[in-house]
C-alpha cells in the first residue's frame, strides 16, 4: 500500500480513474434515483399505466428468456455434443444477430411478416399484423439467443465425453443419460445464460420501440413520457423501477453463478470421441437449427430487399433512390462513426488502465473500483441516458446538445467490455515479468507501458472493436441525448421508420451493418483469429 504513494504519476492515474467512474457512472445514477420525490415513487401502485408497463415487462422477460435459453441450448448442444450435418454453418448464422443494430431484428420482421410483408402478404396474401407482444417475443428471442448459446457452448465443451460413456456403461441411455449426467453438469451455464439474457431483455429498447405497438414495456414507456408528455419525473420513476431487477440479475449472475464450480476433470486427460447421435435426435436438432437459421436469414434478406425496393409492399422494382437520399443527408451516419471511434478508443484505454490497477496494485478501495468498473453492465441503456440528460444539462456542466454528451455516454456505458477483457488478460500474464523489471528500476507505469500492454494488444483491440460496434449501433443510451445538432444514425432510422419511410430506414440500417462488417473484416485481416470479440 505504501509503495503506490512513492509513484506520484500512478497515484494521479488512480485518482483520475476514480473521479471518472464517480462522475460519469455514479453521479448520473444518483441523479435519476433522486430526481423523483418519495411521493412520486409512492404513486406507482395507483398508476394503472405504470402497473401495466411493469407487468408487460416481466411477462416479456419470462417469455423471451425462456425461449432464448431453450433455443440457445439446442444450438450449443448441437455444436458440442452431436454430429449434426452443417453444424458449423448453423454456428455462423447464430452469431450474426450479435453484430446487428439492436432494432434490426424487429424492423426486418415488420418488412417480412407485417401487414405488407414480403412473406406474409406478397407470398401468402395474408394481412398478418406482427406488431404487438408476439412480434416482440419473436424478435427478442432471435436477437438474444446467441448470447445464451455462447455461454452454454463453453460449459458443454468442458464436459468430457468420457463421463457420458461411463453413464452408458452403467445403463443410462438417451433421455436418462441427458437428465442425469449432461444437463446437471451444464446447469451453471444454463443459469448464467438465463440471467444474462434476462438483463438484455429487461433493458431492450430497440426492438420494443419498433414492433411492440400498444404493448408498452418500461423502456418504451419512459421514452413516451419524455417525448410525448415532457414528463421527466415519470421517466425517472420508470427507469428506476427497471434498474432494480437488472441490478439484481447482474449481481446474481456475476457473484453466484460465476463462483460455482462443477468439477469434471479427474486429473487425467481423456481423448474420447463424442458418442454417435441417434438419428431421431440428429434430425430433430437439424430441423430446429434450420428453422431458426432461416429466421435469421430473413432479417438480412428483408433489410437488403427493403433498401433496394421502390415501394415496400406494393412496388418491388429495384431502385437506388433510397441510397441517394441517405448519401444526401449523411451527417447522422458521419456523426455515428466519429462518435463511436472516439468513444471506443477512450473506453478501451480507460478500461485497460483500470484493469491494470485492480489486477496489479494494492490500494484502499480496490474492490470498490472493480465493482464500479463493471457496474454499467447492469445499468439499462435508457436509465443511463436519462441520467446523463439530468446530470449534464445545466451550468456549470451543460453538455446537452453537444457531441461530448453522446461520446461520454458511449465511453462509460462500454467500460465493462474492455475492463473484463483486460482483467482476464492480466491474470494470464505472470507477475514475475513485472517484478523482474521492477528490480531493475522500472516504475509501475513503465512496466505497464513497455511489458504488459504489448502482451495485451489483442485484448485491447478486441475491446475497441466491440465497443465501436456497440457505440455505433446503440439507441437506448442516446435516445434521450440526441438533438438536431448531434443526431446519429440510429435515431435517424427510428424517425424514418416511424414516419413510414421504410426504404430509407432499411438503406441507412444496411449502411450501418455494412460498416460493422467492414470493421470486423479489417480486424480479422490485420490481427488474425486471436481477436476475441465476445467474452461473456
ChimeraX attribute file (.defattr): number of C-alpha atoms within 10 A of each C-alpha:
attribute: neighborCount
match mode: 1-to-1
recipient: residues
	/A:1	9
	/A:2	8
	/A:3	9
	/A:4	15
	/A:5	12
	/A:6	11
	/A:7	13
	/A:8	10
	/A:9	14
	/A:10	17
	/A:11	14
	/A:12	12
	/A:13	15
	/A:14	19
	/A:15	12
	/A:16	14
	/A:17	19
	/A:18	17
	/A:19	13
	/A:20	14
	/A:21	21
	/A:22	16
	/A:23	13
	/A:24	20
	/A:25	23
	/A:26	16
	/A:27	15
	/A:28	22
	/A:29	24
	/A:30	12
	/A:31	17
	/A:32	25
	/A:33	17
	/A:34	13
	/A:35	16
	/A:36	17
	/A:37	11
	/A:38	9
	/A:39	8
	/A:40	13
	/A:41	16
	/A:42	10
	/A:43	11
	/A:44	16
	/A:45	10
	/A:46	9
	/A:47	10
	/A:48	10
	/A:49	14
	/A:50	22
	/A:51	15
	/A:52	14
	/A:53	20
	/A:54	19
	/A:55	15
	/A:56	17
	/A:57	21
	/A:58	17
	/A:59	15
	/A:60	20
	/A:61	21
	/A:62	16
	/A:63	17
	/A:64	27
	/A:65	28
	/A:66	17
	/A:67	19
	/A:68	28
	/A:69	27
	/A:70	18
	/A:71	22
	/A:72	29
	/A:73	25
	/A:74	19
	/A:75	27
	/A:76	26
	/A:77	18
	/A:78	25
	/A:79	20
	/A:80	19
	/A:81	19
	/A:82	18
	/A:83	16
	/A:84	22
	/A:85	13
	/A:86	13
	/A:87	20
	/A:88	12
	/A:89	12
	/A:90	20
	/A:91	19
	/A:92	10
	/A:93	19
	/A:94	26
	/A:95	17
	/A:96	16
	/A:97	21
	/A:98	16
	/A:99	15
	/A:100	23
	/A:101	24
	/A:102	23
	/A:103	27
	/A:104	24
	/A:105	29
	/A:106	28
	/A:107	26
	/A:108	26
	/A:109	28
	/A:110	25
	/A:111	27
	/A:112	26
	/A:113	23
	/A:114	23
	/A:115	20
	/A:116	20
	/A:117	26
	/A:118	23
	/A:119	19
	/A:120	20
	/A:121	17
	/A:122	16
	/A:123	9
	/A:124	11
	/A:125	13
	/A:126	15
	/A:127	14
	/A:128	15
	/A:129	15
	/A:130	23
	/A:131	21
	/A:132	16
	/A:133	20
	/A:134	15
	/A:135	23
	/A:136	25
	/A:137	26
	/A:138	20
	/A:139	26
	/A:140	28
	/A:141	24
	/A:142	24
	/A:143	29
	/A:144	26
	/A:145	28
	/A:146	27
	/A:147	24
	/A:148	28
	/A:149	27
	/A:150	22
	/A:151	23
	/A:152	28
	/A:153	24
	/A:154	15
	/A:155	18
	/A:156	23
	/A:157	15
	/A:158	16
	/A:159	20
	/A:160	19
	/A:161	19
	/A:162	16
	/A:163	15
	/A:164	20
	/A:165	18
	/A:166	13
	/A:167	18
	/A:168	15
	/A:169	10
	/A:170	10
	/A:171	10
	/A:172	17
	/A:173	15
	/A:174	11
	/A:175	10
	/A:176	13
	/A:177	19
	/A:178	15
	/A:179	13
	/A:180	14
	/A:181	17
	/A:182	21
	/A:183	14
	/A:184	13
	/A:185	20
	/A:186	20
	/A:187	16
	/A:188	22
	/A:189	24
	/A:190	25
	/A:191	19
	/A:192	23
	/A:193	28
	/A:194	26
	/A:195	24
	/A:196	26
	/A:197	27
	/A:198	27
	/A:199	25
	/A:200	21
	/A:201	28
	/A:202	25
	/A:203	26
	/A:204	25
	/A:205	26
	/A:206	24
	/A:207	24
	/A:208	27
	/A:209	25
	/A:210	24
	/A:211	25
	/A:212	22
	/A:213	15
	/A:214	11
	/A:215	19
	/A:216	23
	/A:217	30
	/A:218	30
	/A:219	27
	/A:220	26
	/A:221	23
	/A:222	28
	/A:223	25
	/A:224	18
	/A:225	17
	/A:226	17
	/A:227	14
	/A:228	10
	/A:229	10
	/A:230	12
	/A:231	14
	/A:232	21
	/A:233	17
	/A:234	23
	/A:235	26
	/A:236	27
	/A:237	25
	/A:238	26
	/A:239	28
	/A:240	22
	/A:241	18
	/A:242	23
	/A:243	24
	/A:244	13
	/A:245	16
	/A:246	23
	/A:247	18
	/A:248	13
	/A:249	20
	/A:250	22
	/A:251	17
	/A:252	16
	/A:253	20
	/A:254	14
	/A:255	10
	/A:256	13
	/A:257	18
	/A:258	13
	/A:259	10
	/A:260	9
	/A:261	9
	/A:262	14
	/A:263	9
	/A:264	12
	/A:265	11
	/A:266	8
	/A:267	6
	/A:268	6
	/A:269	8
	/A:270	11
	/A:271	9
	/A:272	11
	/A:273	11
	/A:274	15
	/A:275	14
	/A:276	11
	/A:277	15
	/A:278	13
	/A:279	10
	/A:280	9
	/A:281	14
	/A:282	16
	/A:283	14
	/A:284	14
	/A:285	20
	/A:286	20
	/A:287	12
	/A:288	13
	/A:289	25
	/A:290	17
	/A:291	12
	/A:292	17
	/A:293	19
	/A:294	12
	/A:295	18
	/A:296	21
	/A:297	16
	/A:298	19
	/A:299	24
	/A:300	20
	/A:301	15
	/A:302	22
	/A:303	27
	/A:304	18
	/A:305	20
	/A:306	28
	/A:307	27
	/A:308	21
	/A:309	23
	/A:310	18
	/A:311	16
	/A:312	20
	/A:313	17
	/A:314	12
	/A:315	9
	/A:316	14
	/A:317	10
	/A:318	13
	/A:319	15
	/A:320	13
	/A:321	16
	/A:322	22
	/A:323	19
	/A:324	13
	/A:325	13
	/A:326	17
	/A:327	13
	/A:328	9
	/A:329	11
	/A:330	14
	/A:331	16
	/A:332	21
	/A:333	22
	/A:334	14
	/A:335	18
	/A:336	24
	/A:337	21
	/A:338	15
	/A:339	23
	/A:340	25
	/A:341	20
	/A:342	17
	/A:343	28
	/A:344	29
	/A:345	18
	/A:346	20
	/A:347	27
	/A:348	31
	/A:349	19
	/A:350	22
	/A:351	28
	/A:352	25
	/A:353	21
	/A:354	25
	/A:355	25
	/A:356	21
	/A:357	22
	/A:358	20
	/A:359	18
	/A:360	14
	/A:361	14
	/A:362	14
	/A:363	15
	/A:364	8
	/A:365	11
	/A:366	13
	/A:367	12
	/A:368	11
	/A:369	20
	/A:370	19
	/A:371	13
	/A:372	17
	/A:373	28
	/A:374	22
	/A:375	20
	/A:376	22
	/A:377	20
	/A:378	22
	/A:379	24
	/A:380	26
	/A:381	26
	/A:382	30
	/A:383	29
	/A:384	26
	/A:385	29
	/A:386	27
	/A:387	28
	/A:388	28
	/A:389	25
	/A:390	20
	/A:391	21
	/A:392	16
	/A:393	15
	/A:394	11
	/A:395	7
	/A:396	7
	/A:397	9
	/A:398	13
	/A:399	19
	/A:400	22
	/A:401	17
	/A:402	16
	/A:403	19
	/A:404	14
	/A:405	22
	/A:406	28
	/A:407	22
	/A:408	18
	/A:409	23
	/A:410	28
	/A:411	25
	/A:412	26
	/A:413	28
	/A:414	26
	/A:415	30
	/A:416	25
	/A:417	25
	/A:418	32
	/A:419	28
	/A:420	21
	/A:421	25
	/A:422	29
	/A:423	23
	/A:424	16
	/A:425	22
	/A:426	22
	/A:427	12
	/A:428	11
	/A:429	14
	/A:430	10
	/A:431	13
	/A:432	9
	/A:433	12
	/A:434	21
	/A:435	14
	/A:436	12
	/A:437	16
	/A:438	14
	/A:439	9
	/A:440	9
	/A:441	11
	/A:442	15
	/A:443	17
	/A:444	19
	/A:445	16
	/A:446	15
	/A:447	18
	/A:448	18
	/A:449	12
	/A:450	13
	/A:451	15
	/A:452	20
	/A:453	20
	/A:454	12
	/A:455	16
	/A:456	20
	/A:457	15
	/A:458	21
	/A:459	27
	/A:460	24
	/A:461	20
	/A:462	26
	/A:463	32
	/A:464	26
	/A:465	24
	/A:466	24
	/A:467	28
	/A:468	28
	/A:469	25
	/A:470	22
	/A:471	28
	/A:472	28
	/A:473	25
	/A:474	24
	/A:475	26
	/A:476	27
	/A:477	23
	/A:478	26
	/A:479	22
	/A:480	23
	/A:481	24
	/A:482	22
	/A:483	15
	/A:484	9
	/A:485	13
	/A:486	19
	/A:487	23
	/A:488	29
	/A:489	25
	/A:490	27
	/A:491	19
	/A:492	18
	/A:493	22
	/A:494	21
	/A:495	13
	/A:496	17
	/A:497	16
	/A:498	13
	/A:499	10
	/A:500	10
	/A:501	16
	/A:502	25
	/A:503	27
	/A:504	24
	/A:505	28
	/A:506	28
	/A:507	27
	/A:508	27
	/A:509	27
	/A:510	20
	/A:511	17
	/A:512	22
	/A:513	20
	/A:514	13
	/A:515	15
	/A:516	21
	/A:517	14
	/A:518	12
	/A:519	15
	/A:520	19
	/A:521	12
	/A:522	11
	/A:523	16
	/A:524	13
	/A:525	10
	/A:526	10
	/A:527	13
	/A:528	12
	/A:529	11
	/A:530	10
	/A:531	19
	/A:532	16
	/A:533	19
	/A:534	13
	/A:535	14
	/A:536	14
